[in-house]
Amino acid sequence: MRSFFKTVTPRVLLVASLVLTAALFMSHEIATREAFDASLATVGEIVKDAVPSVLELADMRARVNHLRGDVSASPRATAAERAAIREGALDELAAIDSSVVALHEIGSLDPERKTLAELAHEAWLLRGATLRVLDGNDPAELDRTFRPAAAALDVVAARLVTMHANDAAKAANEIQTTHQLAMAHSFDYLVAVLGCVVALGVLAERWLARAEAETQRLIASLDAFAASVAHDLRGPLSPVALALGIVKHDPGLDERSLRSVETAEASVRRAVNLIEGLLSFARSGAKPVAGARCEVARVFAELRSPLGAVADEERAALTLEAAPDLHVAATDVALSSIVANLTRNALLYLGDSEKRAVVVKARADRDEVLIEVADTGPGIPPDVLPRLFQPFQRGTDRAGGHGLGLAIVRRLAEAHGGRVDVRSDVGLGTTFWVRLPRG
């Protein structure tokens, strides 16, 4: 061995060390890429199946809850009100049936198909129970058939959500296992590189040091990625958003793959927006800050720029007017949320109206502040108005939104001792008004 090193020139040693280290480094890169691709494939399955199913199930459960409230009120309703309730119930039942069909199209695993069959059966039972209550007008049917049927359907839907959450947890374990394998390979390669340093001597030391630093950086990046995924993957959404964000910034990604990632991101964004909306809805009913007081004109001035940008996109004229020295008994955040939600809705849902204008005015009305948001849009159908402020109810078919903005407005107003209402004329426009105590 000693004679071998005497006959080999330093240049050969250096070239050999570079070649050997490069080979080890490439092997490490290939192993890391394979681990990353395996994780991405698992995440892709979640995006394809779990996210759409969870959203569809959330919509179904909201409709079941709304149907439960309407049908429960039918025995006390007048004949005209019962007719309206029946029409609305049929719409909800049709939407529930559509959700069942959509879930069947998404579902692919045997356990999920069996539960979906049970879900379809419970939906069929709920339809029969609903019609018996509405057509027979027998209050006894509420407790005998309708409420058990609604509860049973909701239980099966909740079970499906749990199944998807368990699938996500399983995916998290698979990603973590893949990461551990990649780490094991990385450690082996690192040991080999260090062995080259010892064997080949000082001539290759500087190059090997740079290779080692790069390897450590890659290991740290992979470790941070996998640790974050393993920590956040408690439901089917957080790990999807994390993985897609990393994939999108991969410089080696081709155009077709980039478009696929962006499509998946849009789906995840919709789910994340829904969760954020639900959090805002939950917080909006919290107890208001004691002694809170804010100036209406100042809040309007702060909203003028962001809302003006929305108005420009919608090619609409926006007017914000507030009487001077006008204060409400609320925080800036609460008032800003109320005005922004109402104004943004008015701007986004102007439809194809030729006259495109939204006017927001605030004035004193005895011991209250009256805020009006009037638009020149197409108006809201009369059958939609009674449930407009309920969660997940929307007054338009325009894409986007989850029907939580107006529910947040009502809860904020009521939490601060105020109230909100709406008047709409189809083809002429809509006016929302909010009354809040003066500050």
N, C-alpha and C positions, 0 to 999 in steps of 0.2 A: 504493500500500500504506500510505503514511504517512497519507494522508487517510482511509483506511478505519479505521485505529485511532483517529483523532480523532473520527470520527462514532459509533463503537461505544462504549457506556457500559461502565464496569468491571463492572457487574452482568451484562451480556450476555457479556462475556469470561469471567467466572467460571462462568456457567451453561454456556457452550459448552465450556469446559475440563472441567467435570464430566461433561457428556454424552459428550464424545469419550473421555475417560479411562474412563468406565464401559463404553462400547461396547468399547474395547480390552480392558478387564479381563474382560468377559464372554466375549469371543472366546478369551482365554487360558484361562478356566475350561473352556469347551467343548472346546478342544483337549486340555487336560490330562485331562478326564474320558474322552474318546475313547481316549487312550493308556492310561489305567488300565483301561478296559473291555476293550481288546484284550489287555492282559497277563493280566487275570483269566480271559478265555476260554481263553488258552493254558494257564494253570494248571489250569483246570477239566478240560481234556482229559487232563492228567497224572493228576489225581485219579481220573478215570473209568477210564482204561485202565492206566496204568503201575503205580500203587500196588497195586491188586488182583492184577495179573499177577505183580509181583515177590514179593508175599507167597505167592501160590500156588506159584510156582517154588521159593521157599525151602523150603516145606513138602515139595514133591516131592523135592527133592535130599536133604533130611533122611531121607525115607522110603527113597530108593534106598540111602543110606549104611547105614541100619539093616538093610535087606534084604541088602545085601552081607555084613554081619557075620554075620547069622543063617544064611544059606545056606552061607557058607564053613565054618561050624562043623558043618553037618549030617553030612558023612561020618564024623566022629568021634563022633557022638551015638548014644545008644541008640535002640532002636525007639520007645520012648515019647517020648523027647526029639525024635526026628525028626517024630513026629506033631504035637507041639506047634509045632515050627519050621514045618512045612508049613501048619498052620492060621494061624499068624502071618504067614507069607509071603503067603498068599492075601489076608489082610486088607490088607497093605501094597500088593499089586498092585491090589486093588480101589480103594484110596485113590489110587494113582497114576493109574489110569484115570479116576477122578472128577476129578482135577486136570487131566488132558488135556481132558476135556469142558468143564470150567469155563474153561480158557484159550481154547478155541475160541469159547466164547460171548462172552468179553471181547474177543478180538482182532478187529481190523477192517481193518488195512492189508494190502495184497497181500504185501509181503515177510514180514510176521509170519505170515500164513496159510500160506505155503509152509513156513516153519520149523516151524509147529505141525503140519503134515502129517508132516513128518519126525520130529517128537517123538512123534506117535501111532504111527508105524511102529516107532521104536526101543522104545517101551513094549510094543508087541506082541511084538517079538523078545525083550525081556527076560522077558516072561511065559513064552514057550516055553522059553527057556534055563533059567529057574528051575524049571519043572516037570520038565524033563529031569534036572536035578541031584537034585531031591528025590524024584522017583518012581523014577528009575533008580539012584540012590545011587552014581553013577559019579564018583569024584573027578576023573577026567580032564576031565569036562565043565565043571568050574569054570574052568579056564584056557582051554579050547577055545571055549566059548560064553558062559558066564554072566558072567565078569568083563569080557570085551570088550563085551557087551551093556549091562551096568551103566555102564561107562565111557562108551560112546557116548551113552546117554541123558543122563548127567550133562553131557557136553560140549554137547549140543544145548540143554539147559536153561540152561547158563551163557551160551551164545550169545544166547538170548532175553533174559536179564538185561542183557547188553551192549547189545542193540538198544534196550531201554527206557532205558538210561543215555544212549545216543546221542540218543534222542528228547528226553530231558530237556535235554541240552546244546544241541540245536537250538532247543528252546523258550527256553533262556536267551539264545541269540543273538537270537531274535525279540523278546524282552522288551527286550534292550539296544538293539536297533535302534529299537523303538518309543520308548524313553526318549530316544534321541538326536534323533529327530524332534520329540518334545515339547520338548526343550531348545532346538532350533533355532527352533521357533515362539515359545517363551518369550523368546528373545533378540530376535527381531524385534519382539515386542510391547513389550518393555522399551525398545528404541530409539525406538519410536513414542511411548511415554509421555514419554521424556526430550525428544523433539522438541516435544511439546506444552508442556512446561515452558519451553523456550527461546522458543517462538513466542508463547505467551499471557502470559508474564511472571510477575511476582511475585504477582498476585492468585490464581493457581491453584497456586502453588508448594507451599504447605503441604498441600493436599489430595493433590497428586501425590506428595509425599514419603511420605505414609501409604500411597498405592496402591503405590508402588514397594517400600516395606518389606514389604507384604503379598505382593507378587509374588515378592520375594526369598525370603520364607519358604516359599511354595509351591514355588518352584524347588528350594530346599534340601531340602524334604521329599521331593519327587519324586526328586531326585538321590540322597538317602540310601537311599530305597527301592530304586531300580534298582541302585545300587552293591552293596547288600547281597544282592539277588537274584542279580546277576551273579557275586558272589564265592562265595556258598554253593551255587549250583546246580551241584553236581558229581554229584548223583544225583537220583532222582525224588522225594525226600522234603523236603529242607531248603527249597527254594523254595516248595513247596506250603504248608508250615506258616507261612512268613513272609507270603506273600500273603494267606492266609486270616485270619491275625491282624490284618492291616491292614484287610481288607474288613469284618471283624466289627465294628470300631469306627467304621465310617462312619455318621455320624448320619442320612444320607439313605437308609439301607438299609431296604427294606420287610420286613414280617414273613415273607413267603414266602421271600424271598432269604436272610434271616437263618437260617431253618430249614435251607435247603440248605447254607449255609456251615457250620453246626454239624454237619450230617451228614458233610460232607467232613472237618471237623476230627477227628471221631471216627475216621474211617478213617486219617487221618495219625497220630493219637495212637497207634493200634494198631501202626502201622509203627514209630514212634519208640520205643514201649515195647519192641518186639521188638529194635531195635538196642541200646537201653540194656541190655536183658537179656543180649544177646550180649556186650556189652562187660564187664558184670559177670561173666559166665561166663568170659571170657578172662582177666580179672584175678584171678579166684578161685584160679587155679592158680599164681599167682606165689609166689616164695620168701617164706616168712614173715619177719617182722622178728625179727632175732636178739635173744634175751633178753626177748622180749615176755612180759608177765604182767599179767593183769587179774582183778579180783574179780568172781565170778559174781553175787553178790547185788546189787552195784551196777549191773551191766548189766541184771539183771532189773528193778530199780527204775526205770531209765530207760525200759525198754520197756513198763512197766505202763500208762502213759497212752495211747500210740498204739495198742497192742494192745487195750486196754480199749475204745477207741472202736470198733474193728472188732467186738469181742464184743457191744457194745451194738447195733450195726446188725444183727447176726445173731441177736439175742435169745438169747445164750449166756452161760453162766457161765464165767469165766476165772480160773484159779488159777496163780500163779507162786510157787514155793517153792524156795529155795536154802539149803543148809546154811551156817552162818556161817563166816567165815574160809576160804572155799573159793576157790582160784585156779586158773586154767588157763594153760598156756603159749601164749597167743595175745593179740592186741590186742583192745581193746574193740570195734573195728569188725568184726573177723572173728567174734567170738562173737555180737555183736548181729545180724549178718547171718544166722548159722546159726539162732539161736533165733527171730528174727522171721519168716524164711521158713517154718520148720516150723509155728510157731504160727498164722501168718496162713492157711496152707493148711488147717490143721485147722479153723479157724473158718469159712472160706469154704465148705468142702465138707462141712458137717454135713448138708446135704440137708434132708429132711423129718423127720428124727429127732425124736421127742417129747422125749427127754432130750437136752438140748443143753449139753454141758459139755466144756471142754478143760482138762487139768491138765498143767502143766509143772513138773517137779521136777529138781533137780540135787543130787547127793551124791557123796561120795568113794568110790572103789572101788579100794583099794590105791594104785597109782601113777597112777591115771587119775581123771578126773571123768566121771561118767555123767549125761547129760542125757536125760530122757525126756519126750516130748510125746504124751499119750494123749487120744483124743477118743471121743465116743459116736456118731460118724457111721455111715453105711451100710456102711463097709468098702470095701476095694479088691478087685476081682475077681482071682482067682488068676492068670489069664492075663496080667494087667497088671503084676503084681509084678516079674517078672524084668527088665523094661525100664523100671521106674519112675524110676530115677535117670539114665536116658539123656536127652540134650538133645532137646527137642521131644516128649517123651512125657508124656502127661497121664493121670491116673487117673480123670477125670470128664468129663462132657459139658457141664458148666456153662460159660457164656460167659465169656470173659476169660482172660488168662494165655496163655503160649506154651510151657509145659513146660520152663522153665529154672530155676525156683526150687530144685527138689530136686537138679538137676545141680550148681548152685552150692554147695549145702550139702555134697554129697559131695566136690567138689573142695577146698573150704575145709578140711574135716575131714582129708582125706588129705594136703593140703599142710602141715598142722600136726602130722602124725604120728598122726592119729586115724582113726576109721572111723565109718560110719553104716549102720544097718540098719533094717528095718521088719517088723512083724508085724501082720497084719490078719485079722479074722474078719468075713465078710460078714454084715451085719445087726447086728453087735455093736460094732464100732469098730476103730480103728487106733492102733498105738503106734509112733512113730519113736524111736530112741535114737541118741545120738551119744556116742562115747568120745573124749576129748581128754586129752593128757598134763597132769598137774598142774603148776602153776607154782610 
